[in-house]
Amino acid sequence: MTVTMELPDAFWFQEGPGVRNWQFTNAGIKLLNVANITKNGEIDLNKTARCLSEAEVRNKYTHFLVDAGDLVIASSGISFDEDGLLRTRGAFVEKRHLPLCMNTSTIRFKAKAGLSDLNYLKFWLDSDEFRRQVTRLVTGSAQQNFGPAHLKSIHITLPPLEKQACIARRLDKADRLRRTRRYALELTDTFLPAAFLELFGDPATNPMGLPVAELGDFLSFVTSGSRGWAAYYVPEGARFIRSLDVRMNDISDEDAVFVKPPDGAEADRTCVKPGDVLLTITGSRIGRVAPVPERMNGAFISQHVAILRLREGLLPEFLSMFLSLDAGGQREIARAQYGQTKPGLNLDQIREFRVPLPPLCRQEQFLELAKRVERLRAVQREALRQAEHLFASLLHRAFSGEL
C-alpha cells in the first residue's frame, strides 16, 4: 500500500561537517564538495583538490566517511529551473571514489531495510513533490540552500518496496538513454577543435608558419548592441540575441526571446546577417563566439554582444573556431580585457586581435567539415530532445501514480 510519511522515517540522512580552510591539505582523504556532484548524476573528484589528513579524519570525522552505494546530494549552490522550482544534484558513491569524507553542504542518504529504495529516492528528488516542498522551505534566503532541518519537514509518498524498485528501473533506463545522447553530443563537440588543430596547427606556436594579421584588416563592419531593447520584447517577432544565447561556436535556441524593433538607423546597425561572427564583450560570459547561421538572419543583438562582419579572405567558421580556442583567440581576449569589476572588450581591442591566415582553400576545407558536423549535431540534438521529453514524461507519471 502506498503511504505518505516524513522523509526521516523512510531514509537515514546526514550532512557533512563544517570543515575550516586551515584544515585543508593537498593530500590524504578527499573531501566531497558540492562541485563534485555533477548535473549528469555522477561524482567527479577531479573538480577539487581539497583533502583532510588521515590523522584528522581518524580523530574527528570517521563517522562522516561515505560508503559505496550511498546517495549523496548537493544542498547548496542549487538553482531554480524554468518552472520556478529548485533542483538539486545527486549521485551514487562508487568503490573507486573511496576513501571519501563528507563536507558541508553535501548530504548522504541510506535506505531503511525492507522499507525504502535509494534508486527510487534519487529520482524522487527530481519530482514535483520534493521540489515544491524544498522550494517553499528555502524561499527568501540570500543563498539557496537546505539542510537536515528542512528535510525533516518534508513528506514523501512511498509505494511498496517492490513497486519502488520497478519505478526506479524504468526511470533509470530512460535516464541512461538521455545521458548517452548527451554524451554523444559532447563527443561530437570535441571533433571540430581537434580538426582545426590538425589542419592549421597550434595557434600558440604556429608550427606551419602561417602569416598573421590584425583582425581589423579583415573587418568590413564591427559594432556592439545598444541598451533599452527590453522595451521592445514581444511574444513573437525578430530574434533577439543576448550574451547568454551565444555559446562557443553555437547560438542557442533555449529560452529564446523576440523583439519588435523600432524603425531607424539604430535597428539597422544592430541587425545581424548570416556569415557575421558574434562575440560577447562584457560580463561573466565574455569571449563566447559563434558564426551567425541562416536561421538567424534579421536577428538583433544586446549591448553585451558585438557583430564582426568579415571581408573576403577570412571565413566566419574559421574565425569563430580560432577565437574559441584557449591557445588562440581566448589568449587574445584575456590579454585585452579591461576593468577588474566589470571586465570587457572594446571595439579597438577586437580590431587588434592577431589572427592566423591560412590559404582560403584550407579554410573552405574546414568549412565543409563544419557543415557535416553541424548536420550530425542537429540529428543528435533532436535525439537528445526526445530522450529528455521521454524522461520528463515518465518522471511525471511515476510520481503521480500512473506507472
C-alpha positions, 0 to 999 in steps of 0.5 A: 500500500502506498503511504505518505510519511516524513522523509526521516522515517523512510531514509537515514540522512546526514550532512557533512561537517563544517570543515575550516580552510586551515584544515585543508591539505593537498593530500590524504582523504578527499573531501566531497564538495558540492562541485563534485556532484555533477548535473549528469548524476555522477561524482567527479573528484577531479573538480577539487583538490581539497583533502583532510589528513588521515590523522584528522579524519581518524580523530574527528570525522570517521563517522562522516566517511561515505560508503559505496552505494550511498546517495549523496546530494548537493544542498547548496549552490542549487538553482531554480529551473524554468518552472520556478522550482529548485533542483538539486544534484545527486549521485551514487558513491562508487568503490573507486571514489573511496576513501571519501569524507563528507563536507558541508553542504553535501548530504548522504542518504541510506535506505531503511531495510525492507522499507525504502529504495535509494534508486527510487529516492534519487529520482524522487528528488527530481519530482514535483513533490520534493521540489515544491516542498524544498522550494517553499522551505528555502524561499527568501534566503540570500543563498539557496540552500537546505539542510537536515532541518528542512528535510525533516519537514518534508513528506514523501509518498512511498509505494511498496518496496517492490513497486519502488524498485520497478519505478526506479528501473524504468526511470533509470533506463530512460535516464541512461538513454538521455545521458548517452545522447548527451554524451554523444553530443559532447563527443561530437563537440570535441571533433571540430577543435581537434580538426582545426588543430590538425589542419592549421596547427597550434595557434600558440606556436604556429608550427606551419608558419602561417602569416598573421594579421590584425583582425581589423584588416579583415573587418568590413563592419564591427559594432556592439548592441545598444541598451533599452531593447527590453522595451521592445520584447514581444511574444513573437517577432525578430530574434533577439540575441543576448550574451547568454544565447551565444555559446562557443561556436553555437547560438542557442535556441533555449529560452529564446526571446523576440523583439519588435524593433523600432524603425531607424538607423539604430535597428539597422546597425544592430541587425545581424546577417548570416556569415557575421561572427558574434562575440560577447564583450562584457560580463561573466560570459565574455569571449563566447563566439559563434558564426551567425547561421541562416536561421538567424538572419534579421536577428538583433543583438544586446549591448553585451554582444558585438557583430564582426562582419568579415571581408573576403579572405577570412571565413566566419567558421574559421574565425569563430573556431580560432577565437574559441580556442584557449591557445588562440583567440581566448589568449587574445581576449584575456590579454585585452580585457579591461576593468577588474569589476566589470571586465570587457572588450572594446571595439579597438581591442577586437580590431587588434586581435592577431589572427592566423591566415591560412590559404582560403582553400584550407579554410573552405576545407574546414568549412565543409567539415563544419557543415557535416558536423553541424548536420550530425549535431542537429540529428543528435540534438533532436535525439537528445530532445526526445530522450529528455521529453521521454524522461520528463514524461515518465518522471511525471507519471511515476510520481503521480501514480500512473506507472 
